[in-house]
Amino acid sequence: MQQTFYKYQGTGNDFVMIDNRQQTFDKNNTKLVSALCDRRFGIGADGLILLEHHDNLDFKMVYYNADGNESSMCGNGGRCLVAFAKQLGVIDDKAVFEAIDGLHHAIIDGDIVKLQMVDVDTIEKHENHVFLDTGSPHHVQFENRIDVFDIKKEGSRIRYGEPYNEAGSNVNFVKKVSDQIFTVRTYERGVENETLSCGTGATAVALAMHAINETTDNLITLQVPGGELQVSFEVENGLYKNVWLIGAAKLVFKGVI
Ligand SMILES: N[C@@H](CCC[C@H](N)C(=O)O)C(=O)O
């Protein structure tokens, strides 16, 4: 059977999108997902996302990393899925959908998609890094040589090392530009390499920088290799809430396999 797919990108974090409202996609086929995401033998992407029917909400998101395994939340993928839902006519300019970490609200205006992320109440502050879960697990640490740093080598060492081991964590390296602007490069678990952007990672960096008093702002710009993201939030008694991830999400091409 032929399968129509769409390729989307959000600040360079790219995804194969499939409309699976009719449940035609072979969801447990890890090899198929990784083959479609392969950059030489497949379409090429950091992940694959299924848009599925939901009884009460606009749609459901099912996210797979490029290695073919279903994973935790993908912020850029969620933003791209909202743009895809709009293109399919499933939504107009607002959406409420279910993902693995719960309900998400979103607003779309042209290419810009604002996605509400989960509230965060636990931010672990360690001597050299911060760890938090923004829908996906994120290790955040400063790296002033960020432009020349070997993200894949060091990211992989941290991702597979203690305390994360096989289950792993995404790893974000950060350089402060100003109180409102941070440069970020992310090693993504499940891609096992640096990606051009990571939405849950950008969110994690913004909250972490606030939690360790590197900023007092609640609208942070994150410069990532694929462009710019913004994260806004409110804090109440240590709870980060009303967290929004904001940035462009665009269709790259459509095809049939
Ligand atoms: N690209 C992502 C994060 C995707 C999930 C991650 N690879 C993991 O397994 O934790 C994003 O934009 O948030």
The ligand as an SDF file (V2000), in Angstrom:
LIG
                    3D

 13 12  0  0  0  0  0  0  0  0999 V2000
   13.4500   17.0290   19.2980 N   0  0  0  0  0  0  0  0  0  0  0  0
   12.8200   17.0400   20.5180 C   0  0  0  0  0  0  0  0  0  0  0  0
   13.0230   16.0720   21.5860 C   0  0  0  0  0  0  0  0  0  0  0  0
   12.6640   14.6830   21.1240 C   0  0  0  0  0  0  0  0  0  0  0  0
   12.7480   13.6670   22.1890 C   0  0  0  0  0  0  0  0  0  0  0  0
   14.1450   13.2980   22.5020 C   0  0  0  0  0  0  0  0  0  0  0  0
   14.9240   12.8710   21.3840 N   0  0  0  0  0  0  0  0  0  0  0  0
   14.1020   12.2170   23.5830 C   0  0  0  0  0  0  0  0  0  0  0  0
   14.0930   11.0120   23.2800 O   0  0  0  0  0  0  0  0  0  0  0  0
   14.0310   12.6000   24.7360 O   0  0  0  0  0  0  0  0  0  0  0  0
   12.1810   18.3360   20.8960 C   0  0  0  0  0  0  0  0  0  0  0  0
   12.0620   19.2230   20.0450 O   0  0  0  0  0  0  0  0  0  0  0  0
   11.7500   18.4820   22.0270 O   0  0  0  0  0  0  0  0  0  0  0  0
  1  2  1  0
  2  3  1  0
  2 11  1  0
  3  4  1  0
  4  5  1  0
  5  6  1  0
  6  7  1  0
  6  8  1  0
  8  9  2  0
  8 10  1  0
 11 12  2  0
 11 13  1  0
M  END
$$$$
